[in-house]
Amino acid sequence: MNIRVVKREGAGMGRQIGAYVAAVAAALVVGAVLLAIQGVEPLAFYQRMLTLGIPGNKYPFRILENFIKLFVPLLIVSTALALAFKMRFWNIGGEGQFILGAICASAVGLKLGESLPRPAVLLVMALCGLLGGGLYGVFVAALKVKWGTNETLLTLMLNYIALYFLQFFAETKGDWNFFLDPASARPKFIKFPVNAQMLTIPLGPFNLNLSLVAAGVICALIFVYLKHTKGGYEIAVVGDSPSTARYAGMPVGKIVVRTIFLSAALIGLAGAFYVSSAGTLSASVTNDVGWTGIVVAWLAKLNTAGIVLASLLITVLQFGCQSASTTYPSIDANFANLLQGVILFAVLAADFFTRFKLVKQSKEVA
């Protein structure tokens, strides 16, 4: 007997959503088993994780502020990567583009933070983060258009170049290296001036990070761009068939370069937002957001609204597990990565079996 994959008929949205919910629930059951093996009460751990450790905390608003600092970069990076993926351009360089954006924004913040008003400094930091990430990504796009190079390998390798570039600044002391604190005996990144730190909106004891508002606006604009503009239509056509796009008279090369610049620039902007919110550069500035953003984009099927929900879920997992691990020392904070991987495979399996089915087929006798 042969097994053949056949597309299912009538796989509606309701059925797919139900399958995804069941997949996430199954993944949580697997996580519960792993927790029980280590002697941890699963329900108590999940409650602590999903509530972010807020109940019983003296400063719950601080937890929400820190949560937003992790959520905003993931949301922007995932949205930006979806732009490239819709065009079948496999941008695996989110880490490097984020780092370049963070470095450029940090340089501006440290140099201009004490000489310009705060809004002006933050605006220039954002613009430099945009350019830093955008130029790092468009370099690969230009090579792809001109010589047909493999963007997956190039963006992947450029991640490590950016990482080692950051490590060079992090570990090399000298009068020229203004990123480091001269008063520290060991290499340590210096704190930004107040004017280079992200603006917040006071809401009682809670300070709403302005980058969250900016991220919401970016997602809304990208949604409109993809659904209701000529540029968004061109991305869809080029992604489906570059040959068809050329036949229709579309400038495929320009569309690729333009879209990848936009994608990488938004990732660089996320890096600028993160360092201005953190108030300093760091050797682990990305928190692996470039890799996690790929997971989020695919979990959401490159849908902007879905990316918001998936980003929220993954951030809750990561931040909540870190909080829960302080209560349960036997559980490593990286348990979130394990659970995230299980959820991803479960959702991918659910997605496959809602769209396809396996059919037994008898071998034809000659």
C-alpha positions as CSV (number, residue, x, y, z in Angstrom):
1,M,0.0,0.0,0.0
2,N,1.2,3.5,-0.8
3,I,0.4,6.6,1.3
4,R,-0.6,9.7,-0.6
5,V,-1.1,13.2,0.6
6,V,-4.5,14.7,-0.6
7,K,-5.8,18.2,0.0
8,R,-8.9,18.4,2.2
9,E,-12.0,20.0,0.9
10,G,-13.9,22.6,3.0
11,A,-11.2,23.2,5.6
12,G,-12.9,26.4,7.0
13,M,-11.4,29.0,9.3
14,G,-13.4,27.8,12.3
15,R,-11.9,24.3,11.9
16,Q,-8.4,25.7,11.6
17,I,-8.8,27.8,14.7
18,G,-10.2,24.9,16.7
19,A,-7.2,22.7,15.5
20,Y,-4.7,25.4,16.6
21,V,-6.4,25.7,20.1
22,A,-6.2,22.0,20.5
23,A,-2.6,21.9,19.4
24,V,-1.6,24.6,22.0
25,A,-3.5,22.7,24.6
26,A,-1.7,19.4,23.7
27,A,1.6,21.2,23.9
28,L,0.7,22.5,27.3
29,V,-0.1,19.0,28.4
30,V,3.3,17.8,27.2
31,G,4.9,20.7,29.2
32,A,2.8,19.7,32.3
33,V,4.2,16.2,32.1
34,L,7.7,17.5,32.0
35,L,7.0,19.7,34.9
36,A,5.5,16.9,36.9
37,I,8.6,14.7,36.3
38,Q,10.7,17.4,37.9
39,G,8.4,17.6,40.9
40,V,6.7,20.8,40.1
41,E,2.9,21.3,40.2
42,P,2.0,22.0,36.6
43,L,-1.2,24.1,37.3
44,A,0.6,26.2,39.9
45,F,3.5,26.8,37.4
46,Y,1.2,27.7,34.6
47,Q,-0.8,30.1,36.8
48,R,2.4,31.8,37.8
49,M,3.6,31.9,34.1
50,L,0.4,33.2,32.6
51,T,-0.1,35.9,35.2
52,L,3.5,36.9,34.8
53,G,4.0,36.7,38.6
54,I,1.9,39.8,39.1
55,P,-0.4,38.5,41.9
56,G,1.2,39.2,45.3
57,N,3.9,41.4,43.8
58,K,4.4,44.8,45.5
59,Y,5.2,46.5,42.2
60,P,3.0,44.9,39.5
61,F,3.3,48.0,37.2
62,R,7.1,47.4,37.0
63,I,6.4,43.9,35.7
64,L,4.1,45.2,32.9
65,E,6.7,47.9,32.0
66,N,9.4,45.2,31.6
67,F,6.9,43.0,29.7
68,I,6.3,45.7,27.2
69,K,10.1,46.1,26.6
70,L,10.2,42.5,25.5
71,F,6.9,42.5,23.6
72,V,7.5,45.6,21.4
73,P,10.7,44.3,19.6
74,L,9.2,40.9,19.0
75,L,6.1,42.4,17.5
76,I,7.9,44.8,15.2
77,V,10.5,42.2,14.1
78,S,7.9,39.5,13.4
79,T,5.8,42.0,11.3
80,A,8.9,43.1,9.4
81,L,10.0,39.5,8.7
82,A,6.5,38.7,7.4
83,L,6.9,41.4,4.7
84,A,10.0,39.6,3.3
85,F,8.5,36.1,3.7
86,K,5.4,37.1,1.8
87,M,7.7,37.8,-1.2
88,R,9.4,34.4,-0.7
89,F,12.6,36.3,0.3
90,W,13.9,34.3,3.3
91,N,15.3,37.0,5.5
92,I,17.1,35.1,8.3
93,G,19.1,38.1,9.2
94,G,16.8,39.7,11.8
95,E,19.5,39.3,14.5
96,G,22.1,41.2,12.5
97,Q,19.7,43.9,11.4
98,F,18.5,44.4,14.9
99,I,22.1,44.7,16.2
100,L,23.1,47.2,13.5
101,G,20.0,49.3,14.3
102,A,20.8,49.2,18.1
103,I,24.4,50.2,17.6
104,C,23.6,53.1,15.3
105,A,20.9,54.3,17.6
106,S,23.2,54.0,20.6
107,A,25.9,56.0,18.9
108,V,23.5,58.8,18.3
109,G,22.1,58.7,21.8
110,L,25.5,58.8,23.4
111,K,26.8,61.6,21.1
112,L,23.7,63.8,21.0
113,G,21.9,62.9,24.2
114,E,23.2,65.9,26.1
115,S,23.1,68.5,23.3
116,L,19.6,68.2,21.8
117,P,16.0,68.1,23.2
118,R,14.7,64.7,24.1
119,P,12.2,64.3,21.3
120,A,14.8,65.3,18.7
121,V,17.3,62.8,20.1
122,L,14.8,60.0,20.0
123,L,13.7,60.9,16.5
124,V,17.3,60.9,15.2
125,M,18.0,57.6,17.1
126,A,15.0,56.1,15.3
127,L,16.0,57.3,11.9
128,C,19.6,56.0,12.4
129,G,18.3,52.7,13.6
130,L,16.1,52.5,10.5
131,L,19.0,53.3,8.2
132,G,21.4,50.9,10.0
133,G,19.1,47.9,9.7
134,G,17.8,48.8,6.3
135,L,21.2,49.2,4.6
136,Y,22.4,45.9,6.2
137,G,19.4,44.1,4.7
138,V,19.3,45.9,1.3
139,F,22.9,44.8,0.7
140,V,21.7,41.2,0.5
141,A,18.7,42.2,-1.6
142,A,20.9,44.0,-4.1
143,L,23.2,40.9,-4.5
144,K,20.1,38.7,-4.9
145,V,18.7,40.9,-7.7
146,K,22.0,41.4,-9.4
147,W,23.6,38.0,-9.2
148,G,20.9,35.6,-7.8
149,T,22.8,34.9,-4.6
150,N,21.2,32.8,-1.8
151,E,19.6,35.3,0.6
152,T,19.3,32.6,3.3
153,L,23.0,32.0,3.6
154,L,24.0,35.6,3.2
155,T,21.6,37.0,5.9
156,L,22.6,34.1,8.2
157,M,26.3,34.9,7.9
158,L,25.7,38.6,8.3
159,N,24.1,37.9,11.7
160,Y,27.5,36.6,13.0
161,I,29.4,39.6,11.5
162,A,27.0,42.0,13.3
163,L,27.3,39.9,16.5
164,Y,31.1,39.9,16.5
165,F,31.0,43.6,15.7
166,L,29.0,44.2,18.8
167,Q,31.2,42.0,20.9
168,F,34.2,44.0,19.7
169,F,32.7,47.2,21.2
170,A,31.6,45.3,24.3
171,E,35.1,43.9,25.1
172,T,37.6,46.5,23.8
173,K,38.5,49.3,26.1
174,G,40.0,52.5,24.7
175,D,39.6,56.2,24.7
176,W,37.9,55.9,21.3
177,N,35.2,53.5,22.5
178,F,32.6,55.8,23.8
179,F,30.1,52.9,24.2
180,L,31.9,51.8,27.3
181,D,31.8,53.4,30.8
182,P,35.3,54.9,31.4
183,A,34.8,54.7,35.2
184,S,34.4,51.0,35.1
185,A,37.5,48.8,35.6
186,R,36.1,46.1,33.4
187,P,34.4,46.6,30.0
188,K,30.9,47.8,30.6
189,F,28.4,49.6,28.4
190,I,27.7,53.1,29.6
191,K,24.2,54.3,30.5
192,F,22.5,56.6,28.0
193,P,21.8,60.3,28.9
194,V,18.2,60.9,30.0
195,N,17.4,62.6,26.7
196,A,18.3,59.4,24.9
197,Q,15.9,57.2,26.9
198,M,12.4,56.4,25.6
199,L,9.6,58.7,26.5
200,T,6.8,57.3,28.7
201,I,3.2,58.3,29.4
202,P,2.4,58.3,33.1
203,L,-0.8,56.5,34.0
204,G,-0.8,56.6,37.7
205,P,2.2,54.5,39.0
206,F,2.4,52.8,35.5
207,N,4.6,54.4,32.8
208,L,3.4,53.5,29.3
209,N,6.3,53.0,27.0
210,L,5.8,55.2,23.9
211,S,7.4,52.4,21.8
212,L,4.2,50.3,22.4
213,V,2.1,53.0,20.7
214,A,4.6,53.3,17.9
215,A,4.5,49.5,17.4
216,G,0.7,49.5,17.2
217,V,0.8,52.2,14.6
218,I,3.5,50.3,12.6
219,C,1.4,47.1,12.6
220,A,-1.7,49.1,11.4
221,L,0.2,50.7,8.6
222,I,1.7,47.5,7.4
223,F,-1.7,45.8,7.4
224,V,-3.1,48.7,5.3
225,Y,0.0,48.6,3.1
226,L,-0.3,44.9,2.3
227,K,-4.1,44.8,1.9
228,H,-4.9,48.1,0.2
229,T,-2.0,49.5,-1.7
230,K,-0.3,48.8,-5.0
231,G,3.0,48.0,-3.2
232,G,1.3,45.4,-1.1
233,Y,-0.3,43.8,-4.2
234,E,3.1,43.8,-5.9
235,I,4.7,41.9,-3.0
236,A,2.0,39.3,-3.2
237,V,2.4,38.8,-7.0
238,V,6.2,38.6,-6.8
239,G,5.9,36.1,-4.0
240,D,3.5,33.9,-5.9
241,S,5.4,34.1,-9.3
242,P,8.2,36.4,-10.2
243,S,7.7,35.4,-13.9
244,T,4.1,36.4,-13.8
245,A,5.1,39.7,-12.2
246,R,7.6,40.4,-15.0
247,Y,5.1,39.4,-17.6
248,A,2.7,42.0,-16.1
249,G,5.4,44.6,-16.4
250,M,6.3,44.9,-12.7
251,P,9.9,45.9,-11.9
252,V,10.7,42.8,-9.8
253,G,14.2,43.9,-8.9
254,K,13.1,47.3,-7.5
255,I,10.2,45.6,-5.6
256,V,12.5,43.2,-4.0
257,V,15.1,45.9,-3.0
258,R,12.3,48.2,-1.7
259,T,10.5,45.6,0.3
260,I,13.7,44.2,1.9
261,F,14.9,47.6,2.8
262,L,11.5,48.3,4.5
263,S,11.7,44.9,6.3
264,A,15.2,45.3,7.5
265,A,14.7,49.0,8.4
266,L,11.7,48.1,10.7
267,I,13.9,45.5,12.4
268,G,16.6,48.2,12.9
269,L,13.9,50.5,14.3
270,A,13.0,47.8,16.8
271,G,16.6,47.7,17.9
272,A,16.6,51.5,18.3
273,F,13.4,51.3,20.4
274,Y,14.8,48.5,22.6
275,V,18.1,50.3,23.5
276,S,16.3,53.6,24.2
277,S,13.8,51.7,26.4
278,A,16.6,49.8,28.2
279,G,18.8,52.9,28.5
280,T,21.9,51.1,27.4
281,L,23.4,48.9,24.8
282,S,24.3,45.3,25.8
283,A,26.1,42.3,24.5
284,S,22.8,40.3,24.5
285,V,20.8,43.1,23.1
286,T,18.6,41.0,20.8
287,N,17.3,38.4,23.3
288,D,17.2,36.1,20.2
289,V,14.3,38.2,18.8
290,G,15.5,37.7,15.3
291,W,15.1,33.9,15.6
292,T,11.9,34.1,17.6
293,G,10.4,36.5,15.1
294,I,10.6,33.8,12.4
295,V,8.7,31.4,14.7
296,V,6.0,34.1,15.4
297,A,5.6,35.0,11.7
298,W,5.1,31.4,10.7
299,L,2.8,30.6,13.6
300,A,0.6,33.6,12.4
301,K,0.8,32.5,8.8
302,L,2.2,35.9,8.0
303,N,-1.0,37.6,9.0
304,T,-0.5,40.9,10.7
305,A,-3.4,40.5,13.2
306,G,-2.2,36.9,13.9
307,I,1.3,38.2,14.5
308,V,0.0,40.5,17.3
309,L,-1.6,37.5,19.0
310,A,1.3,35.1,18.5
311,S,3.8,37.8,19.7
312,L,1.8,38.2,22.8
313,L,1.6,34.5,23.4
314,I,5.3,33.9,22.9
315,T,6.3,36.9,25.1
316,V,4.0,35.6,27.9
317,L,5.7,32.3,27.6
318,Q,9.2,33.8,27.8
319,F,8.6,36.4,30.4
320,G,6.2,34.2,32.4
321,C,8.6,31.3,32.5
322,Q,11.4,33.6,33.8
323,S,9.1,34.8,36.5
324,A,7.9,31.3,37.4
325,S,11.5,30.0,37.5
326,T,12.3,32.4,40.4
327,T,9.6,30.6,42.4
328,Y,10.6,27.1,41.2
329,P,14.4,27.0,41.1
330,S,14.4,23.4,39.7
331,I,13.0,24.8,36.4
332,D,15.4,26.6,34.2
333,A,14.2,29.9,32.6
334,N,14.9,28.3,29.2
335,F,11.9,26.0,29.8
336,A,10.1,28.7,27.7
337,N,12.2,27.8,24.7
338,L,11.3,24.1,25.1
339,L,7.6,24.9,25.5
340,Q,7.7,27.3,22.5
341,G,9.3,24.6,20.3
342,V,6.6,22.0,21.3
343,I,3.9,24.5,20.6
344,L,5.4,25.3,17.2
345,F,5.5,21.6,16.1
346,A,2.0,21.0,17.4
347,V,0.6,23.9,15.6
348,L,2.4,23.0,12.4
349,A,1.1,19.5,12.6
350,A,-2.4,20.8,13.2
351,D,-2.1,23.1,10.2
352,F,-1.0,20.2,8.0
353,F,-3.8,17.9,9.0
354,T,-6.5,20.6,8.7
355,R,-5.4,21.2,5.1
356,F,-4.3,17.7,4.0
357,K,-5.1,14.1,4.7
358,L,-3.2,10.8,4.2
359,V,-4.9,8.4,1.8
360,K,-3.9,4.8,1.3
361,Q,-3.5,3.9,-2.3
362,S,-3.2,0.3,-3.7
363,K,-0.3,-0.4,-6.0
364,E,-1.3,-0.9,-9.6
365,V,-0.5,-4.4,-10.8
366,A,1.3,-4.3,-14.2
